[in-house]
Amino acid sequence: MNFDLDVPAPKAGELMVIAEPSAPAGWGELLSGKNAVYALALAGGVTLHAVNIYIATTVMPSVVVDIGGLDFYAWATTLFVVASILGAALTAKLLKGAGPRGAYVVASLLFGGGTLLCSLAPSMPVMLVGRGVQGLGGGFLYALAYGLTRLVLPERLWGRAIGLISAMFGIATLIGPAVGGVFAQYGAWRAAFWSLIPVTAVFALVAYATLPRASRDRDAGTPVPLLQLVFLTGAVLAVSAGSLSSSLFWNLAGLVAGIGMTVLIAAAEGMGGARLLPRGAFSIATPLGALYLTIALLMIGMQPEVFVPYLLRQLHGQSPIWAGYLAALMALGWTTASLLSSRWQESHGDWLVVGGPALVVTGLALFALFMPVHSAGEIAYLLPICLGLVLVGFGIGLAWPNLVTRVYGSVGESEQGLAAGGVTTVQLFSIALGTAGAGMVANFAGIAEPGGVEGASNAARWLGGVFALAPALCVVVAVRAVSLTTRRVRRTA
């Protein structure tokens, strides 16, 4: 399939070559020999970060009962997210300064130190500091997986590796709440954090023993983009703080402030000097800009999942545990598609990038049609809801490995590190924006006032309908991204 949109020709003497991702090799090659060790290290860091997210979310109610701090409950997640985004944004600098081996050790020490602080916290302020440090280390671990993929593995394995990395979040969604629930059941929330420390230590040792000391990237010496990081932090804090309020006014104010600061980030990037993202990242006329926007719209489109457990309990009579695991169908779909899509890249790469968002639209349409219907758990309503949730995750997982490999191929060698780190930065930032937007839409639709079945039904209808617009627009942007990343413009006289 060839999407041939109108792409400006290069100027005379200009060379612009954007290679389509190489054909992926089989899983056997990735999971054997030295490649298997690298894959274990990359996937292990993401698994640590992801499992911790769900364990912490599960045990936080027990934390509040023990040490207090209910007023700051939501900030334990907010600060973790902010720190994770900062870690992702700084990953390229860490990788260049410390090398792959040193970067993973630093990230592991930060993650382990924050986890230890959480486990010992006598009060909520100390817990918040621990969550911040933990988030910074976790953001490094997550972004390093994408950055190291292209450094330690041959290009033909990139699709498989990214599929494996992506699948770790789905697996963590299934096991994290269960593990956290066991500790919470017995009031041992400190042990939940403690359990991650020996695993982190083993992971750090494996990374130190297997990963190369130095990076071959050539963008060392560039300064830290302090102004952009200030705006980035402000944007995430604004949308997160706004989403914590039950007032639609403050929801909207936080979202507008976040978007405004995003514009300021783009303006600061255009001034030259230190960069947060590679050149062209904020322009849809460039391959990288179209790819990043595709990623952002996909992440925004899946954020109704925040309300899925509540809606299933309120409207369809599901128990807390069943509501939680039905909500995990999105993650299951993402995991399955991520593992499958890498084998289809060679012959169907363009269709994966465009078809993935189309499946997300279909899934959200089913969500909007069947979730609002009040039932007693009848299979006639639950089945299409479950199918819709699976399709949302499956669509994202289908496109994800191909999107990331195209990001690698859309910039020059000197900006590869920034581009890889940018994938995680854009992803996490878009999730923060999407979560705030979901809260705003749900409040507007009456999930709290009038609340009850009527409010939940209205909220489900609005969430499905409004958020389907993001992947619908994403289909158009994905066509643009495919066209820009598959065309080769050769040197002209």
C-alpha positions as CSV (number, residue, x, y, z in Angstrom):
1,M,0.0,0.0,0.0
2,N,1.4,3.4,-0.9
3,F,0.0,6.6,0.5
4,D,1.4,9.2,-1.9
5,L,0.5,12.7,-0.5
6,D,2.0,15.9,-1.7
7,V,5.4,16.2,-0.2
8,P,7.6,19.2,-1.1
9,A,10.6,18.3,-3.2
10,P,14.0,19.1,-1.8
11,K,16.0,22.1,-2.9
12,A,18.7,21.7,-5.5
13,G,21.6,19.8,-4.1
14,E,19.7,18.7,-1.0
15,L,19.6,15.0,0.0
16,M,16.7,13.7,2.0
17,V,16.5,9.9,2.5
18,I,14.0,8.4,4.9
19,A,14.3,4.7,4.9
20,E,11.4,2.4,5.5
21,P,12.0,0.1,8.5
22,S,13.9,-3.1,7.6
23,A,12.1,-6.4,7.5
24,P,11.9,-7.8,11.0
25,A,13.5,-11.1,11.9
26,G,11.9,-13.9,13.8
27,W,11.4,-14.2,17.6
28,G,14.0,-16.9,17.7
29,E,16.8,-14.6,16.7
30,L,15.7,-12.0,19.3
31,L,15.4,-14.5,22.1
32,S,18.7,-16.4,21.5
33,G,22.3,-15.7,22.3
34,K,23.5,-12.2,23.2
35,N,20.3,-10.7,21.7
36,A,18.3,-12.5,24.4
37,V,20.4,-11.0,27.1
38,Y,19.9,-7.5,25.7
39,A,16.1,-8.1,25.2
40,L,15.9,-9.3,28.9
41,A,17.6,-6.1,30.0
42,L,15.4,-3.8,27.9
43,A,12.2,-5.6,28.8
44,G,13.1,-5.9,32.5
45,G,13.5,-2.2,33.0
46,V,10.1,-1.5,31.5
47,T,8.5,-4.3,33.5
48,L,9.9,-2.9,36.8
49,H,8.5,0.5,36.0
50,A,5.1,-0.8,34.9
51,V,4.5,-3.3,37.7
52,N,5.4,-0.6,40.2
53,I,2.7,1.7,38.8
54,Y,0.0,-0.9,39.4
55,I,1.3,-2.1,42.7
56,A,1.5,1.5,44.0
57,T,-2.0,2.3,42.8
58,T,-3.4,-0.8,44.5
59,V,-1.8,-0.2,47.9
60,M,-2.1,3.6,48.2
61,P,-5.5,3.3,50.0
62,S,-3.7,1.2,52.6
63,V,-0.9,3.8,52.8
64,V,-3.4,6.6,53.6
65,V,-5.1,4.5,56.3
66,D,-1.7,3.9,58.0
67,I,0.2,7.2,57.7
68,G,-2.6,9.7,56.7
69,G,-2.4,12.3,54.1
70,L,-5.7,11.8,52.3
71,D,-5.6,15.4,51.0
72,F,-2.4,14.6,49.1
73,Y,-3.5,11.2,47.9
74,A,-3.8,12.1,44.2
75,W,-0.4,13.9,44.3
76,A,1.4,10.5,44.9
77,T,0.4,9.7,41.3
78,T,0.8,13.2,39.9
79,L,4.4,13.7,41.1
80,F,5.2,10.2,39.9
81,V,3.9,11.1,36.4
82,V,5.7,14.5,36.3
83,A,9.0,12.9,37.3
84,S,8.6,10.1,34.8
85,I,8.1,12.6,32.0
86,L,11.1,14.5,33.1
87,G,13.1,11.3,33.2
88,A,12.0,10.4,29.7
89,A,12.9,13.9,28.5
90,L,16.4,13.7,29.9
91,T,17.2,10.2,28.8
92,A,19.2,11.2,25.8
93,K,21.4,13.4,28.0
94,L,21.9,10.6,30.5
95,L,22.6,8.1,27.8
96,K,25.3,10.3,26.3
97,G,26.8,11.3,29.6
98,A,26.9,7.9,31.3
99,G,26.7,5.4,28.4
100,P,24.2,2.5,28.2
101,R,25.7,0.7,31.2
102,G,26.0,3.7,33.4
103,A,22.6,5.0,32.4
104,Y,20.9,1.8,33.5
105,V,22.8,1.8,36.7
106,V,21.8,5.4,37.5
107,A,18.2,4.7,36.6
108,S,18.1,1.6,38.7
109,L,19.7,3.4,41.7
110,L,17.1,6.2,41.4
111,F,14.2,3.8,41.1
112,G,15.5,1.6,43.9
113,G,16.2,4.6,46.2
114,G,12.8,6.0,45.6
115,T,11.2,2.6,46.3
116,L,13.1,2.3,49.5
117,L,12.1,5.7,50.6
118,C,8.4,4.9,49.9
119,S,8.7,1.7,51.9
120,L,10.1,3.6,55.0
121,A,7.9,6.6,54.7
122,P,6.5,7.7,58.1
123,S,4.3,10.4,56.6
124,M,2.7,11.4,53.3
125,P,5.3,14.2,52.5
126,V,8.1,11.6,52.6
127,M,6.0,9.3,50.5
128,L,5.6,12.0,47.9
129,V,9.4,12.6,47.8
130,G,9.9,8.8,47.3
131,R,7.3,8.7,44.5
132,G,9.0,11.6,42.8
133,V,12.4,9.9,42.9
134,Q,10.8,6.6,41.9
135,G,9.1,8.2,38.9
136,L,12.3,9.8,37.7
137,G,14.1,6.5,37.7
138,G,11.1,4.7,36.2
139,G,10.9,7.3,33.4
140,F,14.6,6.7,32.6
141,L,14.1,2.9,32.6
142,Y,11.1,3.2,30.2
143,A,12.8,5.6,27.8
144,L,16.1,3.8,27.9
145,A,14.5,0.7,26.5
146,Y,13.6,2.5,23.3
147,G,16.9,4.3,23.2
148,L,19.0,1.2,23.7
149,T,17.0,-0.9,21.2
150,R,18.7,0.8,18.2
151,L,22.1,0.7,19.9
152,V,22.5,-2.9,20.9
153,L,20.3,-4.7,18.4
154,P,20.5,-5.0,14.6
155,E,17.9,-3.0,12.8
156,R,16.0,-6.1,11.6
157,L,15.2,-6.9,15.2
158,W,13.9,-3.4,16.2
159,G,10.3,-4.3,15.4
160,R,10.4,-7.4,17.5
161,A,12.1,-5.7,20.4
162,I,9.7,-2.8,20.5
163,G,6.8,-5.3,20.4
164,L,8.3,-7.1,23.4
165,I,8.9,-3.8,25.3
166,S,5.3,-2.7,24.5
167,A,3.9,-6.0,25.7
168,M,5.4,-5.6,29.1
169,F,2.9,-2.9,30.1
170,G,0.1,-5.2,29.2
171,I,1.6,-8.0,31.2
172,A,2.1,-5.6,34.2
173,T,-1.5,-4.6,34.0
174,L,-2.5,-8.2,34.5
175,I,-0.1,-9.1,37.3
176,G,0.5,-5.7,39.1
177,P,-2.9,-5.3,40.7
178,A,-3.0,-8.9,41.8
179,V,0.4,-8.7,43.5
180,G,-0.5,-5.3,45.1
181,G,-3.8,-6.7,46.1
182,V,-2.2,-9.5,48.1
183,F,-0.1,-7.1,50.0
184,A,-3.0,-4.8,50.6
185,Q,-5.2,-7.6,51.8
186,Y,-2.8,-8.3,54.6
187,G,-2.0,-4.7,55.4
188,A,1.6,-5.1,54.3
189,W,1.9,-2.1,51.9
190,R,5.5,-1.5,53.0
191,A,6.4,-5.1,51.9
192,A,4.9,-4.3,48.5
193,F,7.5,-1.7,47.9
194,W,10.2,-3.8,49.6
195,S,9.5,-6.6,47.2
196,L,10.7,-4.5,44.2
197,I,14.1,-3.7,45.7
198,P,15.9,-7.1,45.3
199,V,14.4,-7.4,41.8
200,T,15.8,-3.9,41.0
201,A,19.2,-4.9,42.3
202,V,19.3,-8.0,40.2
203,F,18.2,-6.1,37.2
204,A,21.0,-3.5,37.7
205,L,23.6,-6.2,37.9
206,V,22.4,-7.8,34.7
207,A,22.4,-4.4,32.9
208,Y,25.9,-3.7,34.2
209,A,27.2,-7.0,33.2
210,T,25.7,-7.1,29.7
211,L,25.3,-3.6,28.3
212,P,28.1,-1.7,26.5
213,R,30.0,1.0,28.4
214,A,29.9,3.7,25.7
215,S,27.2,5.0,23.3
216,R,27.9,5.5,19.6
217,D,25.5,8.4,19.4
218,R,27.2,11.6,18.2
219,D,25.0,14.2,19.8
220,A,27.0,14.5,23.0
221,G,27.8,18.0,24.4
222,T,24.4,19.6,23.7
223,P,23.2,21.5,26.8
224,V,20.1,20.5,28.8
225,P,17.0,22.4,27.6
226,L,16.1,24.0,30.9
227,L,13.5,26.4,29.6
228,Q,11.6,23.6,27.8
229,L,11.8,21.4,30.9
230,V,10.3,24.2,33.0
231,F,7.4,24.6,30.5
232,L,7.0,20.8,30.3
233,T,6.8,20.4,34.1
234,G,4.4,23.3,34.3
235,A,2.1,21.9,31.6
236,V,1.9,18.5,33.3
237,L,1.3,20.0,36.7
238,A,-1.4,22.3,35.3
239,V,-3.4,19.6,33.6
240,S,-2.9,17.2,36.5
241,A,-3.9,19.7,39.1
242,G,-6.9,20.7,37.0
243,S,-8.0,17.1,36.7
244,L,-8.0,16.7,40.5
245,S,-10.8,19.2,40.9
246,S,-14.5,18.3,40.6
247,S,-15.1,21.7,39.1
248,L,-15.4,21.9,35.3
249,F,-14.0,25.4,35.3
250,W,-10.7,24.2,37.0
251,N,-10.6,21.1,34.7
252,L,-10.8,23.4,31.7
253,A,-8.4,26.0,33.1
254,G,-5.8,23.3,33.8
255,L,-6.2,21.9,30.3
256,V,-5.9,25.3,28.6
257,A,-2.8,26.2,30.7
258,G,-1.2,22.9,29.7
259,I,-1.9,23.5,26.1
260,G,-0.6,27.0,26.4
261,M,2.7,25.8,27.9
262,T,3.0,23.2,25.2
263,V,2.9,26.1,22.6
264,L,5.7,27.8,24.6
265,I,7.7,24.6,24.4
266,A,7.4,24.6,20.6
267,A,8.4,28.3,20.6
268,A,11.4,27.7,22.7
269,E,12.4,24.8,20.5
270,G,12.2,27.1,17.5
271,M,14.7,29.6,19.1
272,G,17.6,27.2,18.5
273,G,20.1,26.1,21.1
274,A,19.3,23.3,23.5
275,R,16.6,21.0,22.3
276,L,14.1,18.8,24.0
277,L,13.0,17.0,20.8
278,P,14.6,16.7,17.4
279,R,14.1,19.4,14.7
280,G,10.7,19.2,13.0
281,A,9.0,17.5,16.0
282,F,6.3,20.2,16.2
283,S,5.6,20.3,12.5
284,I,3.2,17.9,10.8
285,A,4.9,18.7,7.5
286,T,7.9,16.6,8.7
287,P,7.9,12.8,9.0
288,L,8.9,13.1,12.7
289,G,6.1,15.6,13.5
290,A,3.5,13.5,11.8
291,L,4.7,10.4,13.7
292,Y,4.8,12.1,17.1
293,L,1.3,13.5,16.5
294,T,0.0,10.0,15.6
295,I,1.5,8.7,18.9
296,A,-0.1,11.5,20.8
297,L,-3.6,11.1,19.3
298,L,-3.5,7.3,20.0
299,M,-2.6,7.9,23.6
300,I,-5.3,10.5,24.1
301,G,-7.8,8.2,22.5
302,M,-7.4,5.4,25.0
303,Q,-7.9,7.6,28.2
304,P,-11.6,6.7,28.7
305,E,-10.1,3.5,30.3
306,V,-9.6,5.5,33.5
307,F,-13.4,5.3,34.1
308,V,-14.0,1.8,32.8
309,P,-13.9,0.0,36.2
310,Y,-16.3,2.6,37.7
311,L,-18.7,2.4,34.7
312,L,-18.7,-1.4,34.7
313,R,-19.6,-1.5,38.4
314,Q,-22.2,1.3,38.2
315,L,-23.9,0.4,35.0
316,H,-23.3,-3.4,34.6
317,G,-23.2,-4.7,38.1
318,Q,-19.7,-6.1,38.0
319,S,-17.7,-6.8,41.2
320,P,-14.6,-4.7,41.8
321,I,-12.2,-7.5,40.8
322,W,-14.2,-8.3,37.6
323,A,-14.5,-4.7,36.7
324,G,-10.7,-4.3,37.1
325,Y,-9.9,-7.3,35.0
326,L,-12.4,-6.4,32.3
327,A,-10.8,-3.0,32.1
328,A,-7.5,-4.8,31.6
329,L,-8.8,-6.1,28.2
330,M,-7.4,-2.9,26.7
331,A,-3.9,-3.8,27.9
332,L,-4.4,-7.4,26.8
333,G,-5.3,-6.3,23.3
334,W,-2.3,-4.0,23.2
335,T,0.0,-6.8,24.3
336,T,-1.3,-9.3,21.8
337,A,-1.1,-6.9,18.9
338,S,2.4,-5.7,19.8
339,L,3.6,-9.3,19.7
340,L,1.9,-10.0,16.4
341,S,2.4,-6.8,14.5
342,S,6.2,-7.0,14.2
343,R,5.8,-10.1,12.0
344,W,3.6,-8.2,9.6
345,Q,5.8,-5.1,9.2
346,E,7.5,-6.3,6.0
347,S,4.4,-6.7,3.9
348,H,1.7,-4.7,5.7
349,G,3.7,-1.9,7.5
350,D,1.6,1.0,6.0
351,W,-1.7,-0.8,6.8
352,L,-0.6,-1.3,10.4
353,V,0.0,2.4,11.0
354,V,-3.3,3.5,9.4
355,G,-5.4,0.5,10.3
356,G,-4.5,0.6,14.0
357,P,-6.2,4.0,14.7
358,A,-9.2,2.8,12.7
359,L,-9.6,-0.1,15.0
360,V,-9.4,2.3,18.0
361,V,-12.3,4.3,16.5
362,T,-14.3,1.1,16.1
363,G,-13.6,0.1,19.7
364,L,-14.6,3.5,21.1
365,A,-17.8,3.5,19.0
366,L,-18.8,0.1,20.6
367,F,-17.9,1.7,24.0
368,A,-20.2,4.7,23.3
369,L,-23.1,2.5,22.1
370,F,-23.1,-0.3,24.7
371,M,-21.4,1.0,27.9
372,P,-24.1,3.6,28.6
373,V,-26.9,1.0,28.7
374,H,-27.8,0.1,32.2
375,S,-27.9,-3.7,32.6
376,A,-27.5,-6.4,35.2
377,G,-24.4,-7.8,33.4
378,E,-26.3,-9.3,30.5
379,I,-23.9,-11.0,28.1
380,A,-25.6,-9.2,25.1
381,Y,-24.1,-5.9,26.4
382,L,-20.9,-7.1,28.1
383,L,-19.7,-8.9,24.9
384,P,-19.6,-5.8,22.7
385,I,-18.1,-3.7,25.5
386,C,-15.4,-6.2,25.9
387,L,-14.8,-6.4,22.2
388,G,-14.6,-2.6,22.1
389,L,-12.0,-2.5,24.9
390,V,-9.9,-5.2,23.1
391,L,-10.1,-3.3,19.8
392,V,-8.9,-0.1,21.4
393,G,-5.8,-1.8,22.8
394,F,-5.3,-4.0,19.8
395,G,-5.4,-1.0,17.4
396,I,-2.7,0.8,19.4
397,G,-0.5,-2.3,19.7
398,L,-0.9,-3.0,16.0
399,A,0.6,0.4,15.0
400,W,3.0,0.9,17.9
401,P,6.2,-1.1,16.8
402,N,5.9,0.3,13.3
403,L,5.5,3.8,14.5
404,V,8.6,3.7,16.8
405,T,10.8,2.1,14.1
406,R,9.7,4.9,11.7
407,V,10.7,7.5,14.3
408,Y,14.2,6.0,14.4
409,G,14.4,6.3,10.6
410,S,13.0,9.8,10.3
411,V,16.0,11.7,11.8
412,G,19.7,11.9,11.2
413,E,22.2,10.0,13.2
414,S,23.0,13.0,15.4
415,E,19.4,13.2,16.7
416,Q,18.6,9.5,17.1
417,G,18.9,9.7,20.9
418,L,16.5,12.7,21.2
419,A,14.0,11.0,18.8
420,A,14.0,7.7,20.8
421,G,13.6,9.6,24.2
422,G,10.9,11.7,22.5
423,V,8.7,8.7,22.0
424,T,8.3,8.2,25.7
425,T,8.1,12.0,26.4
426,V,5.3,12.4,23.9
427,Q,3.5,9.3,25.1
428,L,3.5,10.1,28.8
429,F,2.7,13.8,28.2
430,S,-0.2,12.8,26.0
431,I,-1.5,10.4,28.6
432,A,-1.5,13.3,31.2
433,L,-3.4,15.5,28.8
434,G,-5.8,12.8,27.9
435,T,-6.5,11.8,31.5
436,A,-7.3,15.5,32.4
437,G,-9.5,15.7,29.3
438,A,-11.4,12.5,30.3
439,G,-12.0,13.9,33.8
440,M,-13.3,17.1,32.3
441,V,-15.6,15.3,29.9
442,A,-16.9,13.0,32.6
443,N,-17.6,15.9,35.0
444,F,-19.4,17.8,32.2
445,A,-21.5,14.8,31.4
446,G,-22.6,14.5,35.1
447,I,-20.6,11.6,36.5
448,A,-20.6,13.4,39.9
449,E,-23.7,15.6,39.6
450,P,-26.3,14.2,39.2
451,G,-24.2,11.0,39.5
452,G,-25.6,7.6,40.0
453,V,-26.8,5.5,37.0
454,E,-27.9,8.6,35.0
455,G,-24.6,10.4,35.5
456,A,-22.6,7.3,34.7
457,S,-24.6,6.6,31.5
458,N,-24.2,10.2,30.2
459,A,-20.5,10.1,31.0
460,A,-20.0,6.8,29.2
461,R,-21.8,8.2,26.1
462,W,-19.8,11.4,26.1
463,L,-16.4,9.7,26.8
464,G,-16.8,7.2,23.9
465,G,-18.1,9.8,21.5
466,V,-15.6,12.7,22.3
467,F,-12.5,10.5,22.5
468,A,-13.3,8.7,19.3
469,L,-12.5,12.0,17.6
470,A,-8.8,11.6,18.5
471,P,-8.2,8.3,16.7
472,A,-10.4,9.4,13.8
473,L,-8.1,12.4,13.3
474,C,-5.2,10.0,13.9
475,V,-6.2,8.1,10.8
476,V,-5.7,11.2,8.7
477,V,-2.4,12.0,10.4
478,A,-1.3,8.4,10.1
479,V,-1.8,8.5,6.3
480,R,0.4,11.6,6.2
481,A,3.0,10.0,8.4
482,V,3.1,6.9,6.2
483,S,3.4,9.0,3.1
484,L,6.3,11.0,4.5
485,T,8.2,8.1,5.9
486,T,8.0,5.8,2.9
487,R,8.8,8.2,0.1
488,R,12.5,8.6,-0.8
489,V,13.6,11.9,-2.2
490,R,16.9,11.6,-4.0
491,R,19.5,14.2,-4.8
492,T,18.5,16.5,-7.6
493,A,20.7,18.7,-9.7
